[in-house]
Amino acid sequence: GCVTCLDYDEHYILTFPNGYGRQVNALPDIFIFNALSILTVPWIELGGECSINCSKTGYNASIVFHTKPFYGGKKHRITAEIFSPNDKKPFCSIEGEWNGVMYAKYTTGENAVFIDTKKMPTIKKKVRKLEDQEEYESRCLWKDVTYNLKIRDIDAATAAKH
């Protein structure tokens, strides 16, 4: 993907993590092999390595989305390292939850909240009206699928997807 910061005339090239549909057994190990196992509510999980690079400034970041271990551990964990141009050692390390609070540790010894996503304002997307979109633009192409999912008609959504 490419993100442009218009105020600074900077373009950032980024890669994305993998997405996984997860569901964990709610019964002890002895029952997992049993046909009677009960499952919990599924969730979407991000996992894998990503990068962000700015060719204008030379700054870059390496990000790891950690998947939840089978036993214990937390969901939505992230670690990252931010590098100055031409440096092999990061000047900042980030850790936390990608959908919560992330903390920064700088090589200067300073520790701070990097970002708290729960406190961020929601910004409404700016998209063209459906009637102004081309046939294969995303919202136009998937409008019937989206509508049917919204009204919980899975069969109609599946048919529209085909």
HUDAWO-V906116 format. One record per pair of residues at least 24 apart in sequence whose C-alpha atoms are under 7 Angstrom apart, sorted by sequence separation. I is the first residue (numbers start at 1). J is the second residue. If there is no record, write none. Layout:
BEGIN
i=I j=J
i=I j=J
END
This chain:
BEGIN
i=20 j=44
i=21 j=45
i=59 j=83
i=60 j=84
i=19 j=44
i=20 j=45
i=59 j=84
i=19 j=45
i=20 j=46
i=58 j=84
i=59 j=85
i=19 j=46
i=58 j=85
i=18 j=46
i=19 j=47
i=17 j=46
i=18 j=47
i=17 j=47
i=18 j=48
i=17 j=48
i=45 j=76
i=17 j=49
i=17 j=50
i=16 j=50
i=15 j=50
i=15 j=51
i=14 j=51
i=15 j=52
i=14 j=52
i=13 j=52
i=14 j=53
i=12 j=52
i=13 j=53
i=12 j=53
i=13 j=54
i=12 j=54
i=11 j=54
i=10 j=54
i=10 j=56
i=17 j=65
END
